[in-house]
Amino acid sequence: MPFCDTLRNLIDERGLTQKQLAQALEIPVSTLGGYVQGTSEPDFETLKLFANYFNVSADYLLNLKIGNTQSHLENELLRIFRSLSTEQQELYLEQGKAFIRINAKEDVKSSKSTLQGKNNEG
């Protein structure tokens, strides 16, 4: 995904206008418009501004995949996690653990059901 698409997605997710973002980053609205339209690319310092503002990595903004990097979903989960308060992060983690426990129970039930079916056949 090109930088301009990633930037548009982040702006939309936050419910921002380009003017609001430009003011927050202290860059001209016309410059931001060029980034959003894909007619220009930010320099390194501006890229750092975006990364800090949206609490994402520069790799995420540029859609870089180097070696064994995280998937888009993993990056998205991490971005969401980092945007939460410490208390919210703890709740988020507990919910994740609950999903794992539920999945483990369902796997056991499924395995028992499969074994029972095989025993009834033979």
N, C-alpha and C positions, 0 to 999 in steps of 0.2 A: 504494500500500500504506500503510495507516495506521501511525502511529508504533508502536502496540502490537505489530503484526505484525513490523515490522522489529526491534524490541527482542527479541521472543520468538525470532526467527531467530538473532540474534547470541548470545543466551544459549545456545541449543541448539548452535550451531556450536562454541562454546567449551567445551561440556560443563559449564556452571556451574549451580549451584542459585541460586534467587532470594536465598536467605540469604547465599551466598558473595558475590554481586554487591553486595547491600546493604551488607555489611560492608566490602567493598573501596572502595565509594563513600562510606561513612559516612552512609548514609541509612537511615531505618526500613524494615524489611521490608514493613510494611503500605503504605508510600508506594510502594515499588517494585511491590508487588502491584497497586496501582491503575493504574500505568502499563502493566503487562503485560496487565491485563484490559481496558484501554481506558476505564476509568471516570474517569481523571484524566490530565492532561498535565503534563509537567515544565516548570518555569520555565526561563528562559534559562541561569542558572547551572548547574542540574542537567543541562540538555541538553549543556552544555560538558563536564560530568563524564563523561557517556556517550560523547561524541565522543572525548575524550581516552583513556578507558579502552579503547574498542574500536578506536581508531585509524581512525576514519571522520570524515567531515565532518558538520556539522549538517544540511546539505542532504540527505545520504544518509539520516540518521536520519528526517528529515521527508518524504523522498521528494519533494523540491522539484525542479522542472525549470524553470530560468529561461533563456530564450533558447536558444542553441545549446550545451546542456550535454551532458555525457557520458551514454552509455546506461547502463542498469543493469549490463550486462556489463562495460563499461569501468570503472565504479565498483568493481565486485567485484574485477576484476583489480588495480586500483590499491590497494584495501584489502589484498588478499593480499600484493601486492608490498611494501607498507609494513610489513607485519608480519614480514618476513623479515630475517635478518641481511644485512650488506653482501655477504658471500661468497655467501649464498643468492640474493640479488638478481642478482648477476653471472651465476650459473648459470642462473637463470630467464630472464634476458635472452638468454643464448647459446642456450637451448632455443627461445626465440621466433624468433631469427634462423634457426635450423636449420629450423624449420617453414616459414618464408618461402622458404628455398632449396629445400626439398622441393617446395613448392607451385609454385614457378617452374619446376622441372624437369618436374613433371607437366603443367603448362600447355604447355610446349614439346612434350612427347611427344604430347599430345592434339592440338595444332595440326598437327604433322607427320602424324599419323594421318589427320586430317580432309583435309589437302591430298593425301595419297596416295590416299585414297578418291575424291576428285574427279578426280584425274588418271587413275585407272583407269576412271572412267565415261566420260570424254570422249575 
